């Protein structure tokens, strides 16, 4: 059970209701009226809790689990009379939907801390929360039900949509942000891009005159940084999820529903398609075009354009199969060298 000091659980819910929420099908002989009080991992779940299994690495935990119900793929067979099965092609997504039912977002009441500094010209929607120490600049527009965390700074002219969560110590400048956007603590959005005209006499700073556009349903992890454009805008497409400690440079254009994992660095003016996945610590040089559906392995160094649908790895990044063959050959050569 989640720590009640931090989380409030709803319910209970019947097995039938949980199946309806998740779109899963109840397995044979399971009692649709049985009540469940929480979600839990396979290893700790009890008879009145529901879990999920979607990775063969955890087969032993699944077989020994005391969970009263478990979300599984349609071909999975029962392992005990105690555990009811909810069958679905995507157990993890179904689990997310059920967990949201047990732990819904708390309803908001308008609350502007007395210690927040809010410019009189700012337009703040209904039912917003603005925490202690937050600074809201002139001409700022904030949609309804948005939360601004402690010591966040929303600079002049910024626009933020409805139902957003702006975490503590976030700074936003020269940016337009859509609805249902989440910025975790310490995110920096809209600061200068790294632009200089280089010469023997010294490096002249190039004014960064663009913006950052963050579309609906984007989530950005703690301490990530997104530079504003130099002239064109930096754009983060709808539904994209960005992990902690990611650097996105000026003029980068990221498509819809991308996944960018921790410590990725994307250099300026790179264009990324929809549904692209980047593993941790991958690095992309500037002015590249990355096609739709590309998958980039962790720690890959991408120095060329990538066609849609490709999987790449290594430095410099090459097609995944080629990279794996190269790694296998290198290991073989090292073993041969040790024997000689």
C-alpha positions, 0 to 999 in steps of 0.5 A: 500500500502506498504511504498514506502520509503522501497518497490517498487511496480511493475505492474499494472497486469490484473486479467487474468495475476494474475490468470495465475501467481497463478494458480487460476481460475477466478470466473464467470462474472469477468473481466479478463482485469481489472487492479490491482495495489497492494496487501493489507489485507482484512481490508484495500484493495481498489477496485484496489487491490487484497487480500486473505481469507483463515481463517474462523476467518476473515469471517467478514473482507472478507464480508466487504472488499472493495478489487477488487479481492480476492483469495479464496477456490473453494467453496466460494461464491461471497459476492459483485458484486465489488469483483472478486474471484480467486479460488484456493485450496491454497489461501495463497500460491497463494497470495505469488506468486502474492505478489512476482510479485508486489514486485520482488527482485531488480536486483543486481549490483556488489558493494564491499564497500571500508570499507569491508575487503576482503582477497585477496584469497577469491573467490567472484562471479559476481554481489555480494554485500558486504556492509560496514564493512563486513569481508571476510576471507581467502579462502572464496568462495561466489557464484554469486548474493549473498549479504553480509550485514553490519558488517557480518563476513565470517570466513576463508574457509567458502563457500556460494552459489549463490543468498544468502542473508546474513544479517547485523551482521551475523557471519559464520564459519566452514560452507558450505552453499547452494544456495538461503539461507537467514540468517537474522540479527544477525544469528550465524552459526558454533560456538563451540558446547557445549561439555565438558567432566565432572569430579570432577577435572573440565570440559574439553572442547571437541574440536568441529571438525565438520561443519555446512551444510546448504542446498539450500533454507533454511531461518534462522531468526534473532539471531538464533544460529546453533552450528557446530558438534563435529565430525559429522556435524550439518545439516539443510536440503533443504527448512527448515525455522527457525524462530527467536531466535532458538538454534540448538546444535551440531550434530543435523540433520534436514531434508527437509522442516521443520518449526521451530518456535521462541525460539525452542531449540534442544539439541545435536545429535537429528535427525529430519525427513522431514516436521516436524513442531515445535511450539514456545518454544518447547524443545527437549532433545538430541540423539532423533529421530523425524520421518517425518511429526511430529507436536510438539505443542508450549512449548512441552518438548520432551524427547522420540523418536517420530514415523512418523506422530504423533502430540504431546504436553505437558511436557513430550510430549505425543500424542496430543489427550492424552494431550488435554484430560489431560488438560480438566480433570485437568480443570474439577478437578479444577472446582470441587475443587472450588465448594467443 
